[in-house]
Amino acid sequence: MDVLRRNWKQIDFTLIVTVLLLTAYSCVAIYAATYGKTDPQIPSHAWLKQLIYSLIGFVLMWFIAAFDYRVFRNIHWWLYGVTTVLLLAVFGFHPVNGAHSWITLGGASVQPSEFAKLTLIVSLAAQMSAVDESEFPDYRFRRSWRMWLTLLIPFALTLREPALGQALVMFAVFCTMYTLFAKRSLFAVSMTVFIAFCVAFVALPLEFPTQAADLVQKVLVQHHLLRGYQADRILAWLDTNYQPLGAGYNVRQAQTAIGSGQLFGEGWLSGLETSTGGVPNQWTDYIFSAIGEEFGFVGSSLLVLLFLILVQRLVRAANLSQDTFGTYIAMGLVAMFGFQVFENIGMDMYMSPSTGITLPFISYGGSSLVANYLAIGMVLGVVLRKRKLSFS
């Protein structure tokens, strides 16, 4: 901890305060979403457990911040290997809600995919920085195929659980880091493809939902690329009238809750959908609907502002890093947090399909919360060891 005492002025207190405010938001929202509920699936005293997980994560955050992040570069394959073994180990445990995503020992459960996202970022950062710092950098595929394989293994195992949301986060992380790695050429191609996709989407005919349903069923489901319920979630996103009491029920209820909040919300513990349990899984995946209903547009906007500050501080850390390894780590975390926030909030408002992604620092979950605090610890470590000014 000496490095923290010596460099306490370098600590990014704005980032720390932002994370603490997000945690406070979480406890308040989880309390509202579980207050007075008798559903056996809801953990007892969920908000208190979330607070305990936060304290554990907060302590680990400082430990990781004090630990020189550059050491991770030398042991990244070990870290990657451990989480890969854990991703394999989940299949030896009984599924929870139909998914082999947790390792349960005694009364505690751990979700390895949450930590696999971090080790994926570290491993990719180590490989990419090694190429950048070589005498003759080679960014061609034959030099970077190991990076694709590094993604493929945890991606495939996570998708097999099945945990589509976590797998998509890994893919988003890789795309962001690889775009930064491959520099302008790949960035130009990526932007061209993205713009073309947007233009095509806007120009789609009105009968597209029906065509998309046929495509999803005939291609993705029949070839076992998606499970049936995963396909239903995509179809419910494409067509708001698809299975309103089935696959589309959760999203419709979440949208109703958010809309009823209007400008200032219905008040804490006063939201009709939240207090009556109208939104399933509201304390986890759909926690934003509780915030939108009880705190309205103003309260929701404040939450989004905190996430924007979080991302801005991560980008700042990437710019301050003394080496490319630290830059890649920070930008990988930008992708991880940014994609999860967009996807989680978006699925509550029909902006994106429901994929079971938690809202960082807000949704209930010990593994997710601890992993997020570990990520912040790595960023704090990068800022503590930022490059010094030099004059020539």
C-alpha positions as CSV (number, residue, x, y, z in Angstrom):
1,M,0.0,0.0,0.0
2,D,3.0,2.3,0.0
3,V,2.4,3.3,-3.6
4,L,-1.0,4.6,-2.6
5,R,0.4,6.7,0.2
6,R,3.2,8.1,-1.9
7,N,1.0,8.9,-4.9
8,W,-2.3,9.7,-3.2
9,K,-2.5,12.9,-5.2
10,Q,-2.6,10.9,-8.4
11,I,-5.6,8.8,-7.3
12,D,-8.6,9.4,-9.5
13,F,-11.1,10.4,-6.8
14,T,-13.7,11.4,-9.4
15,L,-13.8,7.8,-10.6
16,I,-14.0,6.5,-7.0
17,V,-16.9,8.9,-6.1
18,T,-18.7,8.0,-9.3
19,V,-18.5,4.3,-8.5
20,L,-19.7,4.9,-4.9
21,L,-22.7,6.9,-6.2
22,L,-23.5,4.1,-8.6
23,T,-23.4,1.6,-5.7
24,A,-25.7,3.8,-3.6
25,Y,-28.1,4.0,-6.6
26,S,-27.9,0.2,-6.7
27,C,-28.9,-0.4,-3.1
28,V,-31.8,2.1,-3.2
29,A,-33.1,0.5,-6.5
30,I,-32.7,-3.1,-5.3
31,Y,-34.5,-2.3,-2.0
32,A,-37.4,-0.8,-4.0
33,A,-37.5,-3.7,-6.4
34,T,-37.6,-6.3,-3.6
35,Y,-39.6,-4.5,-1.0
36,G,-42.6,-6.5,0.3
37,K,-42.0,-9.3,-2.3
38,T,-42.6,-12.9,-1.3
39,D,-41.1,-14.5,-4.5
40,P,-38.8,-17.3,-3.4
41,Q,-36.4,-16.5,-6.2
42,I,-35.7,-13.1,-4.6
43,P,-32.7,-13.3,-2.2
44,S,-33.6,-12.2,1.3
45,H,-32.2,-8.8,2.3
46,A,-30.9,-8.4,-1.3
47,W,-30.0,-4.8,-0.9
48,L,-27.9,-5.6,2.2
49,K,-26.1,-8.4,0.5
50,Q,-25.4,-6.0,-2.4
51,L,-23.9,-3.6,0.1
52,I,-21.7,-6.3,1.5
53,Y,-20.5,-7.3,-1.9
54,S,-19.7,-3.7,-2.6
55,L,-17.6,-3.5,0.6
56,I,-15.7,-6.6,-0.4
57,G,-15.2,-5.3,-4.0
58,F,-14.1,-1.9,-2.6
59,V,-11.4,-3.4,-0.5
60,L,-10.2,-5.6,-3.4
61,M,-10.2,-2.5,-5.7
62,W,-7.6,-0.8,-3.5
63,F,-5.5,-4.0,-3.4
64,I,-5.5,-4.2,-7.2
65,A,-4.7,-0.5,-7.5
66,A,-1.7,-0.9,-5.2
67,F,-0.6,-3.9,-7.2
68,D,1.6,-3.0,-10.2
69,Y,-0.7,-3.7,-13.2
70,R,2.3,-4.5,-15.4
71,V,2.8,-7.7,-13.5
72,F,-0.4,-9.0,-15.1
73,R,1.4,-8.8,-18.5
74,N,3.8,-11.6,-17.3
75,I,1.1,-13.9,-15.9
76,H,-1.7,-13.2,-18.3
77,W,-1.8,-16.7,-19.7
78,W,-2.1,-18.1,-16.1
79,L,-5.0,-15.8,-15.4
80,Y,-6.6,-16.7,-18.7
81,G,-6.1,-20.4,-18.1
82,V,-7.6,-20.3,-14.6
83,T,-10.8,-18.6,-15.8
84,T,-11.0,-21.0,-18.8
85,V,-10.9,-24.0,-16.4
86,L,-13.6,-22.4,-14.4
87,L,-15.7,-21.9,-17.5
88,L,-15.4,-25.6,-18.1
89,A,-16.1,-26.4,-14.5
90,V,-19.6,-24.8,-14.5
91,F,-20.8,-27.7,-16.6
92,G,-20.2,-30.0,-13.7
93,F,-22.8,-28.2,-11.6
94,H,-26.6,-28.2,-11.7
95,P,-28.0,-25.5,-14.0
96,V,-29.7,-22.5,-12.5
97,N,-32.7,-21.3,-14.6
98,G,-31.6,-23.6,-17.4
99,A,-28.0,-22.2,-17.6
100,H,-24.7,-23.7,-16.5
101,S,-23.3,-20.3,-15.5
102,W,-22.5,-20.7,-11.8
103,I,-20.2,-22.7,-9.6
104,T,-22.0,-23.3,-6.3
105,L,-20.1,-24.4,-3.2
106,G,-22.1,-24.4,0.0
107,G,-24.2,-21.4,0.0
108,A,-22.0,-19.3,-2.2
109,S,-22.2,-19.0,-6.0
110,V,-19.6,-17.7,-8.4
111,Q,-20.2,-16.8,-12.0
112,P,-16.8,-17.4,-13.8
113,S,-17.8,-15.5,-17.0
114,E,-17.7,-12.2,-15.1
115,F,-14.1,-12.7,-14.3
116,A,-13.3,-14.3,-17.7
117,K,-14.2,-10.9,-19.3
118,L,-11.4,-9.3,-17.3
119,T,-8.8,-11.9,-18.0
120,L,-9.7,-11.7,-21.7
121,I,-9.0,-8.0,-21.6
122,V,-5.7,-8.5,-19.9
123,S,-4.6,-11.3,-22.2
124,L,-5.5,-9.4,-25.4
125,A,-3.8,-6.2,-24.0
126,A,-0.6,-8.2,-23.4
127,Q,-0.6,-9.7,-26.9
128,M,-1.4,-6.4,-28.6
129,S,1.1,-4.4,-26.7
130,A,3.8,-6.9,-27.5
131,V,3.2,-6.4,-31.2
132,D,3.1,-2.6,-30.9
133,E,6.4,-2.6,-29.1
134,S,8.2,-5.0,-31.4
135,E,10.9,-3.7,-33.7
136,F,8.9,-4.4,-36.8
137,P,5.1,-4.4,-35.9
138,D,3.1,-6.7,-38.0
139,Y,-0.7,-6.2,-37.8
140,R,-1.6,-8.8,-40.5
141,F,-3.9,-11.7,-39.6
142,R,-1.1,-14.3,-39.6
143,R,0.4,-12.4,-36.8
144,S,-2.8,-11.8,-34.8
145,W,-4.6,-15.1,-35.2
146,R,-3.7,-16.0,-31.6
147,M,-5.8,-13.0,-30.5
148,W,-8.8,-14.4,-32.3
149,L,-8.3,-17.8,-30.7
150,T,-8.0,-16.1,-27.3
151,L,-11.5,-14.7,-27.9
152,L,-13.0,-17.8,-29.4
153,I,-12.4,-20.2,-26.4
154,P,-14.2,-18.2,-23.6
155,F,-16.7,-16.9,-26.1
156,A,-17.7,-20.4,-27.2
157,L,-17.7,-21.8,-23.6
158,T,-19.9,-18.9,-22.4
159,L,-22.2,-19.2,-25.3
160,R,-22.5,-22.9,-24.6
161,E,-23.7,-22.3,-20.9
162,P,-25.8,-20.6,-22.5
163,A,-25.1,-17.0,-21.6
164,L,-25.5,-15.0,-24.8
165,G,-25.3,-11.6,-23.1
166,Q,-21.9,-12.3,-21.5
167,A,-20.6,-13.8,-24.8
168,L,-21.7,-10.6,-26.7
169,V,-19.8,-8.5,-24.1
170,M,-16.6,-10.5,-24.9
171,F,-17.1,-10.0,-28.6
172,A,-17.7,-6.2,-28.1
173,V,-14.5,-6.0,-26.0
174,F,-12.5,-7.8,-28.7
175,C,-13.9,-5.6,-31.6
176,T,-13.0,-2.4,-29.7
177,M,-9.5,-3.5,-28.7
178,Y,-8.8,-5.0,-32.1
179,T,-9.9,-1.8,-33.9
180,L,-7.5,0.2,-31.7
181,F,-4.8,-2.4,-32.4
182,A,-5.2,-2.5,-36.2
183,K,-5.2,1.3,-36.4
184,R,-6.8,3.4,-39.2
185,S,-7.3,0.7,-41.8
186,L,-9.6,-1.5,-39.8
187,F,-11.3,1.5,-38.2
188,A,-12.3,2.7,-41.7
189,V,-13.6,-0.6,-42.7
190,S,-15.6,-1.0,-39.4
191,M,-17.2,2.5,-39.8
192,T,-18.1,1.7,-43.4
193,V,-19.8,-1.5,-42.4
194,F,-21.6,0.2,-39.5
195,I,-22.9,3.1,-41.6
196,A,-24.0,0.6,-44.3
197,F,-25.9,-1.4,-41.7
198,C,-27.6,1.7,-40.3
199,V,-28.6,2.8,-43.8
200,A,-29.9,-0.6,-44.6
201,F,-31.9,-0.8,-41.4
202,V,-33.6,2.6,-42.0
203,A,-34.4,1.5,-45.6
204,L,-36.0,-1.8,-44.5
205,P,-39.5,-2.5,-45.7
206,L,-42.4,-2.6,-43.3
207,E,-42.7,-6.4,-43.6
208,F,-39.2,-6.8,-42.2
209,P,-40.3,-8.3,-38.8
210,T,-42.0,-11.2,-40.6
211,Q,-39.0,-11.8,-42.9
212,A,-36.7,-11.6,-39.9
213,A,-38.8,-14.1,-38.0
214,D,-38.4,-16.6,-40.9
215,L,-34.7,-15.9,-41.1
216,V,-34.1,-16.4,-37.4
217,Q,-36.1,-19.6,-37.3
218,K,-34.7,-21.2,-40.5
219,V,-31.1,-20.2,-40.1
220,L,-30.2,-19.5,-36.5
221,V,-32.4,-21.9,-34.6
222,Q,-32.4,-24.9,-37.0
223,H,-28.6,-24.7,-37.2
224,H,-28.4,-24.6,-33.4
225,L,-26.7,-21.2,-33.4
226,L,-29.3,-19.9,-31.0
227,R,-31.6,-21.5,-28.5
228,G,-35.3,-21.2,-29.1
229,Y,-35.9,-18.7,-26.2
230,Q,-32.9,-16.6,-27.4
231,A,-34.4,-16.4,-30.9
232,D,-37.8,-15.4,-29.3
233,R,-36.1,-12.5,-27.5
234,I,-34.6,-11.2,-30.8
235,L,-38.0,-11.5,-32.5
236,A,-39.7,-9.7,-29.6
237,W,-37.2,-6.8,-30.2
238,L,-37.8,-6.7,-34.0
239,D,-41.6,-7.0,-33.6
240,T,-43.2,-5.4,-30.6
241,N,-46.4,-7.5,-31.1
242,Y,-44.5,-10.8,-31.0
243,Q,-45.7,-13.0,-28.1
244,P,-46.9,-10.1,-25.9
245,L,-47.6,-12.5,-23.0
246,G,-44.6,-14.7,-23.7
247,A,-41.1,-13.6,-24.9
248,G,-42.1,-10.0,-25.2
249,Y,-43.8,-9.7,-21.7
250,N,-40.8,-8.7,-19.7
251,V,-39.8,-5.9,-22.1
252,R,-43.3,-4.6,-22.4
253,Q,-43.7,-4.5,-18.6
254,A,-40.3,-2.7,-18.2
255,Q,-41.3,-0.2,-20.9
256,T,-44.6,0.5,-19.2
257,A,-42.8,1.0,-15.8
258,I,-40.3,3.5,-17.3
259,G,-43.0,5.4,-19.2
260,S,-45.2,5.7,-16.1
261,G,-42.3,7.5,-14.3
262,Q,-42.6,10.5,-16.6
263,L,-40.4,13.4,-15.6
264,F,-39.9,13.1,-11.8
265,G,-41.1,9.6,-11.1
266,E,-43.8,8.2,-8.9
267,G,-41.6,8.3,-5.8
268,W,-39.5,5.8,-4.0
269,L,-41.5,2.7,-3.1
270,S,-44.5,4.2,-4.9
271,G,-44.1,2.8,-8.4
272,L,-47.1,0.6,-9.3
273,E,-45.2,-1.9,-11.5
274,T,-42.3,-2.1,-9.1
275,S,-44.3,-2.4,-5.9
276,T,-46.6,-5.1,-7.3
277,G,-43.8,-7.1,-9.0
278,G,-45.1,-6.4,-12.5
279,V,-41.7,-6.6,-14.0
280,P,-40.0,-10.0,-13.7
281,N,-36.4,-10.1,-12.6
282,Q,-36.5,-6.5,-11.8
283,W,-33.7,-6.6,-9.1
284,T,-31.3,-8.0,-11.7
285,D,-31.6,-7.6,-15.5
286,Y,-34.5,-5.1,-15.4
287,I,-33.3,-2.9,-12.5
288,F,-33.4,0.2,-14.7
289,S,-37.2,0.0,-15.0
290,A,-37.4,0.4,-11.2
291,I,-35.3,3.5,-11.4
292,G,-37.2,4.9,-14.4
293,E,-40.6,4.4,-12.7
294,E,-39.8,5.7,-9.2
295,F,-37.3,8.5,-10.1
296,G,-38.5,9.4,-13.6
297,F,-36.6,10.9,-16.5
298,V,-34.6,13.1,-14.1
299,G,-33.4,10.2,-11.9
300,S,-32.7,8.0,-14.9
301,S,-30.7,10.8,-16.7
302,L,-28.6,11.3,-13.6
303,L,-27.8,7.5,-13.6
304,V,-26.8,7.7,-17.3
305,L,-24.7,10.8,-16.5
306,L,-22.8,8.8,-13.9
307,F,-22.1,6.1,-16.5
308,L,-20.8,8.8,-18.9
309,I,-18.5,10.1,-16.2
310,L,-17.3,6.5,-15.6
311,V,-16.5,6.0,-19.3
312,Q,-14.8,9.4,-19.5
313,R,-12.5,8.6,-16.6
314,L,-11.6,5.3,-18.2
315,V,-10.7,7.0,-21.5
316,R,-8.7,9.5,-19.5
317,A,-6.8,6.7,-17.9
318,A,-6.0,5.2,-21.4
319,N,-4.5,8.6,-22.4
320,L,-2.4,8.9,-19.3
321,S,-1.1,5.3,-19.4
322,Q,2.7,5.1,-19.6
323,D,2.6,2.1,-21.9
324,T,0.3,0.5,-24.5
325,F,-0.6,-2.3,-22.2
326,G,-2.3,0.0,-19.8
327,T,-4.0,1.8,-22.7
328,Y,-5.4,-1.4,-24.1
329,I,-6.7,-2.5,-20.6
330,A,-8.5,0.8,-20.1
331,M,-10.1,0.8,-23.5
332,G,-11.1,-2.8,-23.1
333,L,-12.9,-1.8,-20.0
334,V,-14.5,1.1,-21.8
335,A,-16.0,-1.4,-24.2
336,M,-17.1,-3.7,-21.4
337,F,-18.9,-1.1,-19.4
338,G,-20.2,0.8,-22.4
339,F,-21.7,-2.2,-24.1
340,Q,-23.3,-3.5,-21.0
341,V,-24.9,-0.1,-20.1
342,F,-26.2,0.4,-23.7
343,E,-27.5,-3.2,-24.0
344,N,-29.1,-3.3,-20.5
345,I,-30.8,0.1,-20.7
346,G,-31.6,-0.4,-24.3
347,M,-33.5,-3.7,-23.8
348,D,-35.9,-2.0,-21.4
349,M,-36.9,0.4,-24.1
350,Y,-36.9,-1.8,-27.2
351,M,-33.6,-0.3,-28.4
352,S,-31.9,-3.7,-28.3
353,P,-32.9,-7.3,-27.7
354,S,-33.1,-8.8,-24.2
355,T,-29.9,-10.8,-23.7
356,G,-29.6,-11.1,-19.9
357,I,-26.9,-8.6,-19.4
358,T,-26.7,-6.9,-16.0
359,L,-26.3,-3.2,-15.5
360,P,-22.8,-2.6,-14.1
361,F,-22.7,-1.7,-10.3
362,I,-26.5,-1.5,-10.3
363,S,-28.0,-5.0,-10.9
364,Y,-27.9,-7.5,-8.0
365,G,-25.1,-10.0,-8.2
366,G,-21.9,-10.6,-6.1
367,S,-19.7,-11.9,-9.0
368,S,-20.7,-9.0,-11.3
369,L,-20.1,-6.4,-8.6
370,V,-16.8,-7.7,-7.4
371,A,-15.5,-8.1,-11.0
372,N,-16.5,-4.5,-11.7
373,Y,-14.6,-3.2,-8.7
374,L,-11.6,-5.3,-9.7
375,A,-11.8,-3.6,-13.1
376,I,-11.8,-0.1,-11.5
377,G,-8.8,-1.2,-9.4
378,M,-6.8,-1.9,-12.6
379,V,-7.7,1.5,-14.0
380,L,-6.7,3.2,-10.8
381,G,-3.4,1.3,-11.0
382,V,-2.8,2.6,-14.5
383,V,-3.5,6.2,-13.4
384,L,-1.2,5.9,-10.4
385,R,1.7,4.9,-12.7
386,K,0.9,7.4,-15.5
387,R,3.6,8.6,-17.7
388,K,5.7,11.5,-16.5
389,L,6.3,14.7,-18.4
390,S,9.6,15.0,-20.3
391,F,11.3,18.0,-21.8
392,S,13.7,17.9,-24.7
